[in-house]
């Protein structure tokens, strides 16, 4: 039975694929009936028989119906969940290398077990990459019993794991983890192989068996990157793609001099005025000193340690510090924990622990906040998200919002986006957008709506863009006597438990961005009768997909739900999309009118969002181009393209 291959030239490609895959459903049901009454031992034996057939050369596509049936039976037996037909379709899409768009609450975690099991039968390892350690461990634990029942092993790679624990996890048939852990382990393996004098190409190609030294050091990952399924694919493959993963090496400059230069620049950055001492490129988000600005740098008092720092370097240090003072703010882009700067991810609202901004930005922020300045590092190894996942022989992904990024998935990853039907009809209603002249007027209106719904007993989830705005809204709700929970880049495990309860009667939850993503919100008894969960989006995000993700938290699995988008003319999207002059003009208009006409202003604000999305797309495309050129040059020089020092 053929489930893939060429598609007809007419109609919507995704729909043609779905209809073709539907033809396999009767065969899956027939095999399910055949194995439903098997003993546990017989079920495992049937699974091992499939593995033998695969190793004997039988195509995976041919055994797909029986493999999916076995997973369905094992899931029913172990976790008391039976895959819906639409989940089987999603599993087929993931097996065939698609980015499957599945609505929130449609069971992506259970769907993933199907292609992971089928690919794992090849014995080369199947990876599931998700957005944080908590979700990776949770899903590996909850779904692991399914794989175990079928005779396969499952592992999970977590940030605190030792090398031996990582090696064991990667040696399992199926491995859960984050893209960050997968990427850094890959680079550490490359560095280890070079340090031990092994030829990386020989090792990865599997040509010979290497003997490791007495220390027992050896790579943790398998030789081949075989199959990766990326959960929250839009967040991992697109939103995070502009930040390369880098393993640092000590720079050449003396630490004391570097630290002194950062502190000197931070101390004087406030003296530089925009359009006089520096110009800001809103498109590139960059600062460039003008003639008067450079003159001011030369006139500033300098400590003795700076006497040997070149003038051009001093200009660059100052430009970084001015940019940081202008664009990076505490409790928005970062928080301070135990004396360290911790990035707050702009797309998830969560702490991105272990990550640092590049090009000296991180050190400039440390100097600005007057905490220890970490020595800036060079690069020992480097890989981008695109590079890492394009190395896999087979790649697929799943998310609730993929259609708007279909062009990018197709262009960069060569993956089609397929919309998977919902198990039940969606009952999510979009209420009319409300646009206000100022943020203050917007917050007042949001609080009034929350109070009204709270009195009616409906649960409300409110999405904010940054930590400081979640705290601002929390204070306003507190003054009105509204009990609520605030999630803003705190412990992810605690966050998930709070989100699970967000569907209870009269519960109000304030969350930065997509806090709790990956956790279903189930409605308590009686909530459906009063309208279900109501979601409030407090401003447009840099990507429309994030707005849709937030709205998608309501109306799951046929439950009723509503959502409303709020905007104001002084929202950050105006500055990001149109620049400071337009933002100032919008602010002047907004101050003269409390609530704006939807017809007149909605399209203007959404155009600003589109401009930001396009800029980010260009940045990701430029990064991919430059990475290709860099790797090409290193290969021509006989160097490993992932290591930034010669072999």
Secondary structure, DSSP 8 states (H G I E B T S, - for coil): ---SS---SSS-HHHHHHHHHHTTHHHHHHHHHHHTT--HHHHHHHHHHHHHHHHTT--HHHHHHHHHHHHHHHHHHHTS----HHHHHHHHHHHTT-EEE--TTS-HHHHHHHHHHHHHTTSS-EEEEESSHHHHHHHHHHHHHHHHHTT--EEE--TT--HHHHHHHHHSSEEEEEHHHHHHHHHHHHHHHHHTT--HHHHHHT-S-----TT----SS-SS--EEEEETHIIIIIITTTS-EEEEEE-SS-HHHHHHHHHHHHHHGGG--BTTTEEEETTTTEEEE-HHHHHHHHHS---GGGTTS-HHHHHHHHHHHHHHHHH--BTTTEEEETTEEEEB-TTT-SB-TT---TTTHHHHHHHHTTS-----EEEEEEE-HHHHHHTSSEEEEEES--GGGHHHHHHHH---EEE---SS--EEEE---EEESSHHHHHHHHHHHHHHHHHHT--EEEEESSHHHHHHHHHHHHHTT---EEESS--HHHHHHHHHTTTSTT-EEEEETTTTTT------TTSGGGT-EEEEE-S--SSHHHHHHHHTTSSGGG-EEEEEEEEETTSHHHHHHH-HHHHHHHHHHHTT-SB--HHHHHHHHHHHHHHHHHHHHHHHHHHHHHHHHHHHHHHHTT--TTBSS--
